[in-house]
Amino acid sequence: MIRGADTQDHEGRAGDHRCYPCHAHRYARPAGKFNPPRLALQAPLGYGNRMTIETRIVADAEADTRLDRWFRRHFPQLTQGALQKMLRTGQVRIDGRRAEASTRLASGQEVRIPPLPDGPPPERDQQPVSEDDAAMLQRLVLHMDASLIVLDKPHGLPVQGGPGITRHLDGMLDALRFGFEERPRLVHRLDRDTSGLLLLARTPLAAAFLAKEFRGRGVEKTYWAVVTPPPQIEEGRIDIPLAKLGGPRGERMQAVEDPSEGARAVTDFRTLDSVRSRAAWLELKPLTGRTHQLRVHCAEGLGAPILGDGKYGGGAAHLDGLPNELHLHARALRLPHPEGGLLEAFSALPPHMKETFGFFGFESQKTPKPRRLAAARR
């Protein structure tokens, strides 16, 4: 469904824990006769002879972190399967109560940690960051403070690994510690061929805060795209569900008519400039974050594929004499800052889009520097 600019649509936008006796209470004996059964003397899950039960306090910086991610951070040798078994059997508890892997922690809570396996953490499938790659990544930093880093990702750099991808941003984040003990972590994703703003969290607290803002639509994302031909409607809203398709050439999304067959995807769009029947410069604001959402909405929703997007536009997405790279750029981010107030960040066009803008005579405004505002404006 596509709605014109004059069409409006409005939509409205903890579990019960039971406490079970621990082993000490369950097998209690009168004074002088304490002789717990053999089971109570064995380390759970066959993890050797360590019998230490530990209690840790959740730090302020770890508030709102998922329990399974908290365990991976503190005990990288523990597999997800082993943690799930400990949770099912009640060996891991929060403030004395059973919990689930998805339980979010609060500052000051006590986490009961049963005996865990010894040994080094699993080997990570990544190579040390070269000096050249480290220098390249550090040059991409547009903004950095104690909570987050804003990168200006170039076209062609994969954000994460995949089939045939060994060099990617996620594998090189150690180069962006800048003195912090923990490596920064990705908060959202961009396609390999999409350029522009990418956000990293520097602390667990910032990661949890930013993830919540992205889930709750607290982040305003603005993309620029060049499409061909210009859409028939100059501005409006695209509300078309997307479904994921398999295939030998990698992940692909498809627009579907039946909402029950896909996930809802919503994009606001506006034409900023156009050249007759050849091309248009669009401003795109995704209100949801589906894979390839903007690319599919332009190609199938507007009938105007993004220039250079052969995957969804085929040969129609290419114009003679112009660069073949994908013309999709994450131009701006506007979001609440973990430390309060608002952060606004902007990214200049990549070289191939600058060339296309010059060819068509599109004139973009000067790119402002990132800025912190004292209070969020809604």
Short mmCIF file of the C-alpha atoms (twelve columns), coordinates in Angstrom:
data_MODEL
# 
_entry.id   MODEL 
# 
loop_
_atom_site.group_PDB 
_atom_site.id 
_atom_site.type_symbol 
_atom_site.label_atom_id 
_atom_site.label_alt_id 
_atom_site.label_comp_id 
_atom_site.label_asym_id 
_atom_site.label_seq_id 
_atom_site.Cartn_x 
_atom_site.Cartn_y 
_atom_site.Cartn_z 
_atom_site.pdbx_PDB_model_num 
ATOM 1   C CA . MET A 1   0.000  0.000   0.000   1 
ATOM 2   C CA . ILE A 2   1.280  3.476   -0.898  1 
ATOM 3   C CA . ARG A 3   -0.294 6.577   0.603   1 
ATOM 4   C CA . GLY A 4   0.144  10.067  -0.746  1 
ATOM 5   C CA . ALA A 5   1.440  12.882  1.411   1 
ATOM 6   C CA . ASP A 6   -2.078 14.083  2.267   1 
ATOM 7   C CA . THR A 7   -3.024 10.687  3.683   1 
ATOM 8   C CA . GLN A 8   -2.511 10.127  7.386   1 
ATOM 9   C CA . ASP A 9   -2.567 6.944   9.343   1 
ATOM 10  C CA . HIS A 10  -2.531 6.680   13.086  1 
ATOM 11  C CA . GLU A 11  -1.678 3.636   15.107  1 
ATOM 12  C CA . GLY A 12  -1.230 3.132   18.721  1 
ATOM 13  C CA . ARG A 13  2.303  2.631   19.363  1 
ATOM 14  C CA . ALA A 14  8.168  -9.694  33.495  1 
ATOM 15  C CA . GLY A 15  7.341  -12.748 34.148  1 
ATOM 16  C CA . ASP A 16  5.904  -14.496 37.112  1 
ATOM 17  C CA . HIS A 17  8.780  -16.168 38.862  1 
ATOM 18  C CA . ARG A 18  8.467  -18.964 41.365  1 
ATOM 19  C CA . CYS A 19  11.210 -19.492 43.857  1 
ATOM 20  C CA . TYR A 20  12.307 -23.101 44.453  1 
ATOM 21  C CA . PRO A 21  14.448 -24.316 47.339  1 
ATOM 22  C CA . CYS A 22  18.117 -24.447 46.562  1 
ATOM 23  C CA . HIS A 23  20.110 -27.670 47.022  1 
ATOM 24  C CA . ALA A 24  21.321 -26.575 50.461  1 
ATOM 25  C CA . HIS A 25  17.719 -26.326 51.749  1 
ATOM 26  C CA . ARG A 26  16.429 -29.333 49.846  1 
ATOM 27  C CA . TYR A 27  19.038 -31.668 51.310  1 
ATOM 28  C CA . ALA A 28  19.276 -30.096 54.780  1 
ATOM 29  C CA . ARG A 29  19.826 -32.514 57.665  1 
ATOM 30  C CA . PRO A 30  19.619 -32.050 61.434  1 
ATOM 31  C CA . ALA A 31  22.777 -30.712 63.091  1 
ATOM 32  C CA . GLY A 32  25.494 -33.337 63.303  1 
ATOM 33  C CA . LYS A 33  23.862 -35.551 60.662  1 
ATOM 34  C CA . PHE A 34  24.503 -33.538 57.523  1 
ATOM 35  C CA . ASN A 35  25.337 -35.985 54.752  1 
ATOM 36  C CA . PRO A 36  24.133 -34.678 51.404  1 
ATOM 37  C CA . PRO A 37  23.618 -37.220 48.641  1 
ATOM 38  C CA . ARG A 38  26.276 -37.864 46.045  1 
ATOM 39  C CA . LEU A 39  24.434 -35.792 43.442  1 
ATOM 40  C CA . ALA A 40  24.943 -32.629 45.487  1 
ATOM 41  C CA . LEU A 41  28.712 -33.155 45.411  1 
ATOM 42  C CA . GLN A 42  28.981 -33.406 41.642  1 
ATOM 43  C CA . ALA A 43  29.607 -30.430 39.387  1 
ATOM 44  C CA . PRO A 44  26.598 -29.879 37.139  1 
ATOM 45  C CA . LEU A 45  26.717 -30.731 33.440  1 
ATOM 46  C CA . GLY A 46  29.920 -32.730 33.806  1 
ATOM 47  C CA . TYR A 47  32.224 -29.735 34.061  1 
ATOM 48  C CA . GLY A 48  35.000 -31.250 36.131  1 
ATOM 49  C CA . ASN A 49  35.484 -30.936 39.868  1 
ATOM 50  C CA . ARG A 50  35.074 -27.204 40.441  1 
ATOM 51  C CA . MET A 51  32.471 -26.721 43.165  1 
ATOM 52  C CA . THR A 52  32.485 -22.940 43.548  1 
ATOM 53  C CA . ILE A 53  29.116 -21.203 43.502  1 
ATOM 54  C CA . GLU A 54  29.551 -17.483 42.958  1 
ATOM 55  C CA . THR A 55  27.288 -14.472 43.284  1 
ATOM 56  C CA . ARG A 56  27.964 -11.339 41.252  1 
ATOM 57  C CA . ILE A 57  26.368 -7.925  41.440  1 
ATOM 58  C CA . VAL A 58  25.197 -6.342  38.182  1 
ATOM 59  C CA . ALA A 59  27.146 -3.143  37.597  1 
ATOM 60  C CA . ASP A 60  25.472 0.140   36.678  1 
ATOM 61  C CA . ALA A 61  26.991 0.000   33.192  1 
ATOM 62  C CA . GLU A 62  25.440 -3.435  32.621  1 
ATOM 63  C CA . ALA A 63  21.845 -2.448  33.354  1 
ATOM 64  C CA . ASP A 64  19.259 -3.585  30.779  1 
ATOM 65  C CA . THR A 65  21.655 -6.186  29.335  1 
ATOM 66  C CA . ARG A 66  20.167 -9.566  28.415  1 
ATOM 67  C CA . LEU A 67  21.217 -12.331 30.795  1 
ATOM 68  C CA . ASP A 68  22.711 -14.534 28.075  1 
ATOM 69  C CA . ARG A 69  24.790 -11.636 26.741  1 
ATOM 70  C CA . TRP A 70  25.954 -10.840 30.277  1 
ATOM 71  C CA . PHE A 71  27.151 -14.437 30.638  1 
ATOM 72  C CA . ARG A 72  28.930 -14.366 27.269  1 
ATOM 73  C CA . ARG A 73  30.761 -11.219 28.338  1 
ATOM 74  C CA . HIS A 74  31.904 -12.601 31.703  1 
ATOM 75  C CA . PHE A 75  32.247 -16.295 30.838  1 
ATOM 76  C CA . PRO A 76  33.070 -16.631 27.131  1 
ATOM 77  C CA . GLN A 77  33.904 -20.335 27.550  1 
ATOM 78  C CA . LEU A 78  30.248 -21.104 28.326  1 
ATOM 79  C CA . THR A 79  28.176 -22.212 25.343  1 
ATOM 80  C CA . GLN A 80  24.615 -21.062 24.792  1 
ATOM 81  C CA . GLY A 81  23.387 -24.639 25.107  1 
ATOM 82  C CA . ALA A 82  25.070 -25.108 28.478  1 
ATOM 83  C CA . LEU A 83  23.636 -21.829 29.754  1 
ATOM 84  C CA . GLN A 84  20.138 -22.796 28.606  1 
ATOM 85  C CA . LYS A 85  20.420 -26.095 30.514  1 
ATOM 86  C CA . MET A 86  21.515 -24.272 33.668  1 
ATOM 87  C CA . LEU A 87  18.566 -21.909 33.320  1 
ATOM 88  C CA . ARG A 88  16.088 -24.751 32.796  1 
ATOM 89  C CA . THR A 89  17.336 -26.564 35.892  1 
ATOM 90  C CA . GLY A 90  17.315 -23.417 38.036  1 
ATOM 91  C CA . GLN A 91  21.070 -23.321 38.648  1 
ATOM 92  C CA . VAL A 92  21.313 -19.732 37.420  1 
ATOM 93  C CA . ARG A 93  19.159 -17.288 39.378  1 
ATOM 94  C CA . ILE A 94  18.610 -13.558 39.659  1 
ATOM 95  C CA . ASP A 95  17.929 -12.326 43.195  1 
ATOM 96  C CA . GLY A 96  17.127 -15.926 44.110  1 
ATOM 97  C CA . ARG A 97  14.579 -16.420 41.341  1 
ATOM 98  C CA . ARG A 98  14.617 -18.406 38.153  1 
ATOM 99  C CA . ALA A 99  15.315 -16.490 34.961  1 
ATOM 100 C CA . GLU A 100 15.382 -16.870 31.202  1 
ATOM 101 C CA . ALA A 101 18.116 -16.108 28.691  1 
ATOM 102 C CA . SER A 102 16.198 -13.027 27.518  1 
ATOM 103 C CA . THR A 103 15.747 -11.600 31.042  1 
ATOM 104 C CA . ARG A 104 17.126 -8.062  31.202  1 
ATOM 105 C CA . LEU A 105 19.257 -7.255  34.206  1 
ATOM 106 C CA . ALA A 106 18.932 -4.277  36.511  1 
ATOM 107 C CA . SER A 107 21.745 -2.502  38.311  1 
ATOM 108 C CA . GLY A 108 22.440 -4.030  41.739  1 
ATOM 109 C CA . GLN A 109 20.781 -7.380  41.081  1 
ATOM 110 C CA . GLU A 110 22.533 -10.539 42.299  1 
ATOM 111 C CA . VAL A 111 23.285 -13.253 39.743  1 
ATOM 112 C CA . ARG A 112 23.871 -16.753 41.105  1 
ATOM 113 C CA . ILE A 113 26.563 -18.490 39.042  1 
ATOM 114 C CA . PRO A 114 26.920 -22.279 39.405  1 
ATOM 115 C CA . PRO A 115 30.180 -24.163 38.776  1 
ATOM 116 C CA . LEU A 116 31.284 -23.430 35.212  1 
ATOM 117 C CA . PRO A 117 33.731 -25.126 32.843  1 
ATOM 118 C CA . ASP A 118 37.391 -24.164 32.974  1 
ATOM 119 C CA . GLY A 119 39.374 -23.420 29.876  1 
ATOM 120 C CA . PRO A 120 39.960 -20.667 27.361  1 
ATOM 121 C CA . PRO A 121 37.093 -19.023 25.489  1 
ATOM 122 C CA . PRO A 122 36.168 -20.444 22.082  1 
ATOM 123 C CA . GLU A 123 38.431 -19.243 19.300  1 
ATOM 124 C CA . ARG A 124 36.988 -16.341 17.365  1 
ATOM 125 C CA . ASP A 125 36.891 -16.648 13.608  1 
ATOM 126 C CA . GLN A 126 38.809 -13.450 12.932  1 
ATOM 127 C CA . GLN A 127 42.312 -12.307 12.184  1 
ATOM 128 C CA . PRO A 128 44.256 -9.578  13.993  1 
ATOM 129 C CA . VAL A 129 43.500 -6.130  12.613  1 
ATOM 130 C CA . SER A 130 46.274 -4.902  10.332  1 
ATOM 131 C CA . GLU A 131 47.778 -1.471  10.866  1 
ATOM 132 C CA . ASP A 132 46.355 -0.299  7.543   1 
ATOM 133 C CA . ASP A 133 42.834 -1.482  8.399   1 
ATOM 134 C CA . ALA A 134 43.050 0.033   11.886  1 
ATOM 135 C CA . ALA A 135 44.107 3.384   10.450  1 
ATOM 136 C CA . MET A 136 41.335 3.189   7.836   1 
ATOM 137 C CA . LEU A 137 38.653 2.523   10.455  1 
ATOM 138 C CA . GLN A 138 39.862 5.285   12.733  1 
ATOM 139 C CA . ARG A 139 39.640 7.753   9.842   1 
ATOM 140 C CA . LEU A 140 35.961 6.846   9.481   1 
ATOM 141 C CA . VAL A 141 35.074 8.138   12.968  1 
ATOM 142 C CA . LEU A 142 32.781 11.167  12.733  1 
ATOM 143 C CA . HIS A 143 31.900 11.398  16.426  1 
ATOM 144 C CA . MET A 144 33.041 9.677   19.607  1 
ATOM 145 C CA . ASP A 145 32.208 10.112  23.275  1 
ATOM 146 C CA . ALA A 146 32.143 7.871   26.342  1 
ATOM 147 C CA . SER A 147 29.016 6.020   25.183  1 
ATOM 148 C CA . LEU A 148 29.080 5.693   21.414  1 
ATOM 149 C CA . ILE A 149 30.946 6.046   18.142  1 
ATOM 150 C CA . VAL A 150 29.485 7.238   14.844  1 
ATOM 151 C CA . LEU A 151 31.225 5.876   11.744  1 
ATOM 152 C CA . ASP A 152 30.991 7.005   8.128   1 
ATOM 153 C CA . LYS A 153 30.938 3.581   6.447   1 
ATOM 154 C CA . PRO A 154 32.182 3.519   2.856   1 
ATOM 155 C CA . HIS A 155 30.412 1.739   0.028   1 
ATOM 156 C CA . GLY A 156 31.586 -1.865  -0.345  1 
ATOM 157 C CA . LEU A 157 32.696 -2.541  3.253   1 
ATOM 158 C CA . PRO A 158 30.703 -5.467  4.736   1 
ATOM 159 C CA . VAL A 159 29.438 -4.863  8.258   1 
ATOM 160 C CA . GLN A 160 29.439 -8.543  9.212   1 
ATOM 161 C CA . GLY A 161 30.841 -11.797 7.882   1 
ATOM 162 C CA . GLY A 162 29.070 -14.271 5.638   1 
ATOM 163 C CA . PRO A 163 29.739 -16.773 2.852   1 
ATOM 164 C CA . GLY A 164 32.996 -15.755 1.208   1 
ATOM 165 C CA . ILE A 165 33.386 -12.656 3.435   1 
ATOM 166 C CA . THR A 166 36.511 -12.719 5.622   1 
ATOM 167 C CA . ARG A 167 37.205 -8.987  5.941   1 
ATOM 168 C CA . HIS A 168 34.372 -7.092  7.583   1 
ATOM 169 C CA . LEU A 169 33.784 -4.280  10.048  1 
ATOM 170 C CA . ASP A 170 32.630 -6.484  12.929  1 
ATOM 171 C CA . GLY A 171 35.895 -8.415  12.770  1 
ATOM 172 C CA . MET A 172 37.965 -5.233  13.028  1 
ATOM 173 C CA . LEU A 173 36.238 -3.433  15.909  1 
ATOM 174 C CA . ASP A 174 39.213 -3.988  18.234  1 
ATOM 175 C CA . ALA A 175 40.821 -1.116  16.328  1 
ATOM 176 C CA . LEU A 176 38.156 1.196   17.749  1 
ATOM 177 C CA . ARG A 177 38.610 0.543   21.470  1 
ATOM 178 C CA . PHE A 178 40.499 3.839   21.986  1 
ATOM 179 C CA . GLY A 179 41.630 2.782   25.453  1 
ATOM 180 C CA . PHE A 180 38.391 1.062   26.517  1 
ATOM 181 C CA . GLU A 181 38.599 -2.450  27.932  1 
ATOM 182 C CA . GLU A 182 35.675 -3.689  25.843  1 
ATOM 183 C CA . ARG A 183 35.470 -3.530  22.083  1 
ATOM 184 C CA . PRO A 184 32.593 -1.455  20.720  1 
ATOM 185 C CA . ARG A 185 29.589 -3.331  19.403  1 
ATOM 186 C CA . LEU A 186 27.246 -2.869  16.473  1 
ATOM 187 C CA . VAL A 187 23.881 -1.331  17.280  1 
ATOM 188 C CA . HIS A 188 22.348 -1.626  13.795  1 
ATOM 189 C CA . ARG A 189 23.396 -2.746  10.308  1 
ATOM 190 C CA . LEU A 190 23.924 -1.395  6.809   1 
ATOM 191 C CA . ASP A 191 24.132 -3.436  3.621   1 
ATOM 192 C CA . ARG A 192 27.635 -3.869  2.252   1 
ATOM 193 C CA . ASP A 193 26.850 -1.580  -0.704  1 
ATOM 194 C CA . THR A 194 25.063 1.074   1.353   1 
ATOM 195 C CA . SER A 195 27.260 3.941   2.524   1 
ATOM 196 C CA . GLY A 196 26.844 6.332   5.421   1 
ATOM 197 C CA . LEU A 197 26.231 6.486   9.144   1 
ATOM 198 C CA . LEU A 198 26.752 3.451   11.356  1 
ATOM 199 C CA . LEU A 199 26.391 3.538   15.141  1 
ATOM 200 C CA . LEU A 200 28.545 1.641   17.645  1 
ATOM 201 C CA . ALA A 201 28.015 1.369   21.404  1 
ATOM 202 C CA . ARG A 202 31.091 1.562   23.657  1 
ATOM 203 C CA . THR A 203 29.556 0.130   26.842  1 
ATOM 204 C CA . PRO A 204 26.932 -2.532  27.659  1 
ATOM 205 C CA . LEU A 205 24.670 0.152   29.129  1 
ATOM 206 C CA . ALA A 206 24.863 2.234   25.946  1 
ATOM 207 C CA . ALA A 207 24.260 -0.858  23.806  1 
ATOM 208 C CA . ALA A 208 21.106 -1.755  25.746  1 
ATOM 209 C CA . PHE A 209 19.854 1.848   25.645  1 
ATOM 210 C CA . LEU A 210 20.430 2.250   21.914  1 
ATOM 211 C CA . ALA A 211 18.970 -1.159  21.060  1 
ATOM 212 C CA . LYS A 212 15.815 -0.186  22.938  1 
ATOM 213 C CA . GLU A 213 15.611 3.122   21.035  1 
ATOM 214 C CA . PHE A 214 15.967 1.357   17.687  1 
ATOM 215 C CA . ARG A 215 13.287 -1.174  18.641  1 
ATOM 216 C CA . GLY A 216 10.934 1.550   19.860  1 
ATOM 217 C CA . ARG A 217 11.420 3.869   16.875  1 
ATOM 218 C CA . GLY A 218 13.217 6.447   18.949  1 
ATOM 219 C CA . VAL A 219 15.838 6.823   16.206  1 
ATOM 220 C CA . GLU A 220 15.071 8.911   13.132  1 
ATOM 221 C CA . LYS A 221 16.996 7.603   10.113  1 
ATOM 222 C CA . THR A 222 17.264 9.545   6.867   1 
ATOM 223 C CA . TYR A 223 18.604 8.040   3.646   1 
ATOM 224 C CA . TRP A 224 19.305 9.608   0.284   1 
ATOM 225 C CA . ALA A 225 18.831 7.599   -2.890  1 
ATOM 226 C CA . VAL A 226 18.915 8.169   -6.636  1 
ATOM 227 C CA . VAL A 227 16.193 6.177   -8.404  1 
ATOM 228 C CA . THR A 228 15.349 5.605   -12.026 1 
ATOM 229 C CA . PRO A 229 12.849 6.544   -13.338 1 
ATOM 230 C CA . PRO A 230 11.288 9.138   -11.008 1 
ATOM 231 C CA . PRO A 231 8.285  7.795   -9.041  1 
ATOM 232 C CA . GLN A 232 4.824  8.889   -10.182 1 
ATOM 233 C CA . ILE A 233 3.987  10.097  -6.663  1 
ATOM 234 C CA . GLU A 234 6.339  12.782  -5.348  1 
ATOM 235 C CA . GLU A 235 5.921  12.004  -1.655  1 
ATOM 236 C CA . GLY A 236 3.992  9.757   0.666   1 
ATOM 237 C CA . ARG A 237 4.193  6.528   2.641   1 
ATOM 238 C CA . ILE A 238 4.920  2.991   1.456   1 
ATOM 239 C CA . ASP A 239 3.323  0.348   3.679   1 
ATOM 240 C CA . ILE A 240 4.088  -3.001  2.044   1 
ATOM 241 C CA . PRO A 241 4.954  -6.212  3.970   1 
ATOM 242 C CA . LEU A 242 8.169  -8.020  3.082   1 
ATOM 243 C CA . ALA A 243 8.937  -11.727 3.129   1 
ATOM 244 C CA . LYS A 244 12.341 -13.386 3.026   1 
ATOM 245 C CA . LEU A 245 13.194 -15.694 0.153   1 
ATOM 246 C CA . GLY A 246 16.016 -18.196 -0.039  1 
ATOM 247 C CA . GLY A 247 18.242 -18.653 -3.030  1 
ATOM 248 C CA . PRO A 248 21.752 -19.523 -4.209  1 
ATOM 249 C CA . ARG A 249 22.719 -15.847 -4.626  1 
ATOM 250 C CA . GLY A 250 22.111 -14.862 -1.044  1 
ATOM 251 C CA . GLU A 251 19.350 -13.280 0.981   1 
ATOM 252 C CA . ARG A 252 16.539 -11.685 -0.947  1 
ATOM 253 C CA . MET A 253 13.321 -9.981  0.144   1 
ATOM 254 C CA . GLN A 254 10.002 -9.808  -1.685  1 
ATOM 255 C CA . ALA A 255 6.944  -7.590  -1.343  1 
ATOM 256 C CA . VAL A 256 3.795  -9.549  -0.480  1 
ATOM 257 C CA . GLU A 257 0.124  -8.584  -0.585  1 
ATOM 258 C CA . ASP A 258 -1.015 -10.680 2.363   1 
ATOM 259 C CA . PRO A 259 0.294  -9.158  5.634   1 
ATOM 260 C CA . SER A 260 0.217  -12.596 7.274   1 
ATOM 261 C CA . GLU A 261 2.853  -13.828 4.818   1 
ATOM 262 C CA . GLY A 262 5.475  -11.238 5.723   1 
ATOM 263 C CA . ALA A 263 6.650  -8.625  8.203   1 
ATOM 264 C CA . ARG A 264 5.230  -5.117  8.093   1 
ATOM 265 C CA . ALA A 265 7.566  -2.587  6.491   1 
ATOM 266 C CA . VAL A 266 6.867  1.167   6.372   1 
ATOM 267 C CA . THR A 267 8.852  3.895   4.600   1 
ATOM 268 C CA . ASP A 268 8.142  7.604   4.197   1 
ATOM 269 C CA . PHE A 269 9.541  9.122   1.001   1 
ATOM 270 C CA . ARG A 270 9.903  12.555  -0.552  1 
ATOM 271 C CA . THR A 271 11.299 13.679  -3.918  1 
ATOM 272 C CA . LEU A 272 13.981 16.322  -3.442  1 
ATOM 273 C CA . ASP A 273 14.815 16.804  -7.133  1 
ATOM 274 C CA . SER A 274 14.280 15.038  -10.453 1 
ATOM 275 C CA . VAL A 275 15.348 15.122  -14.088 1 
ATOM 276 C CA . ARG A 276 12.384 14.559  -16.386 1 
ATOM 277 C CA . SER A 277 11.888 10.836  -16.931 1 
ATOM 278 C CA . ARG A 278 15.459 9.806   -16.164 1 
ATOM 279 C CA . ALA A 279 16.114 9.931   -12.420 1 
ATOM 280 C CA . ALA A 280 15.083 11.404  -9.082  1 
ATOM 281 C CA . TRP A 281 16.797 12.174  -5.807  1 
ATOM 282 C CA . LEU A 282 14.708 10.812  -2.941  1 
ATOM 283 C CA . GLU A 283 14.734 11.281  0.805   1 
ATOM 284 C CA . LEU A 284 13.748 8.008   2.490   1 
ATOM 285 C CA . LYS A 285 12.785 7.594   6.146   1 
ATOM 286 C CA . PRO A 286 12.295 3.954   7.183   1 
ATOM 287 C CA . LEU A 287 9.911  3.566   10.125  1 
ATOM 288 C CA . THR A 288 10.730 -0.138  10.386  1 
ATOM 289 C CA . GLY A 289 14.048 -1.892  9.930   1 
ATOM 290 C CA . ARG A 290 13.523 -4.837  7.563   1 
ATOM 291 C CA . THR A 291 16.321 -6.318  5.489   1 
ATOM 292 C CA . HIS A 292 16.645 -4.503  2.116   1 
ATOM 293 C CA . GLN A 293 13.486 -2.555  2.978   1 
ATOM 294 C CA . LEU A 294 14.341 0.631   1.070   1 
ATOM 295 C CA . ARG A 295 15.589 -1.250  -1.968  1 
ATOM 296 C CA . VAL A 296 12.428 -3.359  -2.280  1 
ATOM 297 C CA . HIS A 297 10.071 -0.467  -1.506  1 
ATOM 298 C CA . CYS A 298 11.653 1.652   -4.235  1 
ATOM 299 C CA . ALA A 299 11.778 -1.133  -6.831  1 
ATOM 300 C CA . GLU A 300 8.445  -2.858  -6.169  1 
ATOM 301 C CA . GLY A 301 6.482  -0.209  -4.299  1 
ATOM 302 C CA . LEU A 302 7.350  2.858   -6.368  1 
ATOM 303 C CA . GLY A 303 8.407  1.154   -9.590  1 
ATOM 304 C CA . ALA A 304 11.617 3.186   -9.311  1 
ATOM 305 C CA . PRO A 305 14.592 0.967   -8.415  1 
ATOM 306 C CA . ILE A 306 17.626 2.544   -6.802  1 
ATOM 307 C CA . LEU A 307 20.345 3.303   -9.311  1 
ATOM 308 C CA . GLY A 308 22.927 0.514   -9.318  1 
ATOM 309 C CA . ASP A 309 20.641 -2.011  -7.595  1 
ATOM 310 C CA . GLY A 310 20.764 -4.877  -10.073 1 
ATOM 311 C CA . LYS A 311 19.512 -7.305  -7.430  1 
ATOM 312 C CA . TYR A 312 16.064 -5.705  -7.260  1 
ATOM 313 C CA . GLY A 313 15.994 -3.539  -10.373 1 
ATOM 314 C CA . GLY A 314 17.812 -5.645  -12.939 1 
ATOM 315 C CA . GLY A 315 19.066 -3.865  -16.017 1 
ATOM 316 C CA . ALA A 316 16.601 -1.028  -15.480 1 
ATOM 317 C CA . ALA A 317 18.635 0.059   -12.445 1 
ATOM 318 C CA . HIS A 318 21.601 1.106   -14.600 1 
ATOM 319 C CA . LEU A 319 22.063 4.203   -16.755 1 
ATOM 320 C CA . ASP A 320 24.740 4.535   -19.396 1 
ATOM 321 C CA . GLY A 321 27.661 6.715   -18.402 1 
ATOM 322 C CA . LEU A 322 26.899 6.659   -14.668 1 
ATOM 323 C CA . PRO A 323 28.541 4.652   -11.860 1 
ATOM 324 C CA . ASN A 324 27.125 1.160   -11.313 1 
ATOM 325 C CA . GLU A 325 27.493 1.240   -7.520  1 
ATOM 326 C CA . LEU A 326 24.360 1.249   -5.365  1 
ATOM 327 C CA . HIS A 327 23.127 4.828   -4.911  1 
ATOM 328 C CA . LEU A 328 21.802 4.475   -1.356  1 
ATOM 329 C CA . HIS A 329 23.335 6.543   1.431   1 
ATOM 330 C CA . ALA A 330 22.566 6.714   5.172   1 
ATOM 331 C CA . ARG A 331 22.591 10.505  5.327   1 
ATOM 332 C CA . ALA A 332 21.460 11.384  8.870   1 
ATOM 333 C CA . LEU A 333 20.712 9.968   12.312  1 
ATOM 334 C CA . ARG A 334 18.795 11.728  15.063  1 
ATOM 335 C CA . LEU A 335 18.498 9.887   18.359  1 
ATOM 336 C CA . PRO A 336 18.350 10.200  22.139  1 
ATOM 337 C CA . HIS A 337 21.844 10.002  23.620  1 
ATOM 338 C CA . PRO A 338 22.509 7.428   26.388  1 
ATOM 339 C CA . GLU A 339 23.862 10.208  28.606  1 
ATOM 340 C CA . GLY A 340 20.878 12.487  27.987  1 
ATOM 341 C CA . GLY A 341 19.905 14.971  25.340  1 
ATOM 342 C CA . LEU A 342 19.950 14.351  21.625  1 
ATOM 343 C CA . LEU A 343 22.611 13.451  19.061  1 
ATOM 344 C CA . GLU A 344 22.394 14.490  15.432  1 
ATOM 345 C CA . ALA A 345 24.913 13.160  12.894  1 
ATOM 346 C CA . PHE A 346 25.300 13.619  9.140   1 
ATOM 347 C CA . SER A 347 27.351 11.983  6.409   1 
ATOM 348 C CA . ALA A 348 28.588 13.495  3.148   1 
ATOM 349 C CA . LEU A 349 27.876 11.724  -0.138  1 
ATOM 350 C CA . PRO A 350 30.264 8.966   -1.259  1 
ATOM 351 C CA . PRO A 351 32.325 9.644   -4.419  1 
ATOM 352 C CA . HIS A 352 30.111 7.699   -6.849  1 
ATOM 353 C CA . MET A 353 26.966 9.546   -5.702  1 
ATOM 354 C CA . LYS A 354 28.771 12.895  -5.900  1 
ATOM 355 C CA . GLU A 355 29.552 12.085  -9.517  1 
ATOM 356 C CA . THR A 356 25.912 11.261  -10.261 1 
ATOM 357 C CA . PHE A 357 24.658 14.371  -8.453  1 
ATOM 358 C CA . GLY A 358 27.005 16.466  -10.562 1 
ATOM 359 C CA . PHE A 359 25.825 14.779  -13.767 1 
ATOM 360 C CA . PHE A 360 22.158 15.510  -13.061 1 
ATOM 361 C CA . GLY A 361 22.748 18.876  -11.397 1 
ATOM 362 C CA . PHE A 362 21.363 17.829  -8.016  1 
ATOM 363 C CA . GLU A 363 22.546 20.331  -5.413  1 
ATOM 364 C CA . SER A 364 22.779 19.008  -1.865  1 
ATOM 365 C CA . GLN A 365 23.222 21.204  1.150   1 
ATOM 366 C CA . LYS A 366 26.480 21.407  3.086   1 
ATOM 367 C CA . THR A 367 27.029 18.498  5.473   1 
ATOM 368 C CA . PRO A 368 26.857 19.686  9.121   1 
ATOM 369 C CA . LYS A 369 29.146 18.252  11.755  1 
ATOM 370 C CA . PRO A 370 27.651 15.906  14.394  1 
ATOM 371 C CA . ARG A 371 26.242 17.789  17.354  1 
ATOM 372 C CA . ARG A 372 24.893 17.135  20.846  1 
ATOM 373 C CA . LEU A 373 21.793 19.030  21.898  1 
ATOM 374 C CA . ALA A 374 21.025 19.653  25.535  1 
ATOM 375 C CA . ALA A 375 17.493 18.230  25.389  1 
ATOM 376 C CA . ALA A 376 15.734 15.922  23.008  1 
ATOM 377 C CA . ARG A 377 13.166 17.570  20.775  1 
ATOM 378 C CA . ARG A 378 10.212 15.378  19.882  1 
# 
